[in-house]
Amino acid sequence: AQSVTQLGSHVSVSEGALVLLRCNYSSSVPPYLFWYVQYPNQGLQLLLKYTSAATLVKGINGFEAEFKKSETSFHLTKPSAHMSDAAEYFCAVRVKTSYDKVIFGPGTSLSVIP
Amino acid sequence: DVKVTQSSRYLVKRTGEKVFLECVQDMDHENMFWYRQDPGLGLRLIYFSYDVKMKEKGDIPEGYSVSREKKERFSLILESASTNQTSMYLCASSLGQGNNQPQHFGDGTRLSIL
């Protein structure tokens, strides 16, 4: 069965430091992968998506993610953290079943320390 | 931009009440979804619909039902609310099957059952 794991339920970084949020997936077929962000008391907002066109995907707010098939990973990075990046981040994989089911990871809460 | 609107941001109901959560999308999406989000459990799919009057059970449908009489509207119904249904409920929509399009989320309804 397909699944998504996110290493670290909580990550803290200093303002200006590199942000690295890890995501690994299990899929027997080429996946469609997504990263979403959720700010407090809001719904999920799409950060970026992988569509097999390029392994390095750029998203909004300076985030990017690299698809590595050999490692079944899709880690999210940002070179320099801002206070406004503090939020919950979800990795997700689309599964081709009888419908386009999306499986979400458990989420990683990012704190940014001034 | 896609707009998914959930009728209430916060809702307080009593045990045994019948509760309706409403969701409307304005982009003519075929698919609509209801999730609940709980700390440590991530997003869990309750029900989804891929067409008007069509519905399919997700991973945790017990205690819930749905209605989709019009393409733009998807309602979640708690037949007899219980305290374990206190949660954040998220509605989402997406284009039809076969598209590598992400799900678009509403801002959520935080439901408390007393």
Chai-1 contact restraints between the chains, C-beta under 6 A:
chainA,res_idxA,chainB,res_idxB,connection_type,confidence,min_distance_angstrom,max_distance_angstrom,comment,restraint_id
A,Y32,B,N100,contact,1.0,0.0,6.0,A-B,restraint_1
A,F34,B,P102,contact,1.0,0.0,6.0,A-B,restraint_2
A,Q42,B,D107,contact,1.0,0.0,6.0,A-B,restraint_3
A,G43,B,L90,contact,1.0,0.0,6.0,A-B,restraint_4
A,G43,B,F105,contact,1.0,0.0,6.0,A-B,restraint_5
A,G43,B,G106,contact,1.0,0.0,6.0,A-B,restraint_6
A,G43,B,D107,contact,1.0,0.0,6.0,A-B,restraint_7
A,G43,B,G108,contact,1.0,0.0,6.0,A-B,restraint_8
A,L44,B,F105,contact,1.0,0.0,6.0,A-B,restraint_9
A,L46,B,P102,contact,1.0,0.0,6.0,A-B,restraint_10
A,K49,B,P102,contact,1.0,0.0,6.0,A-B,restraint_11
A,T51,B,N100,contact,1.0,0.0,6.0,A-B,restraint_12
A,Y99,B,Y50,contact,1.0,0.0,6.0,A-B,restraint_13
A,D100,B,Q97,contact,1.0,0.0,6.0,A-B,restraint_14
A,V102,B,Q103,contact,1.0,0.0,6.0,A-B,restraint_15
A,F104,B,G42,contact,1.0,0.0,6.0,A-B,restraint_16
A,F104,B,L43,contact,1.0,0.0,6.0,A-B,restraint_17
A,P106,B,G42,contact,1.0,0.0,6.0,A-B,restraint_18
A,G107,B,G42,contact,1.0,0.0,6.0,A-B,restraint_19
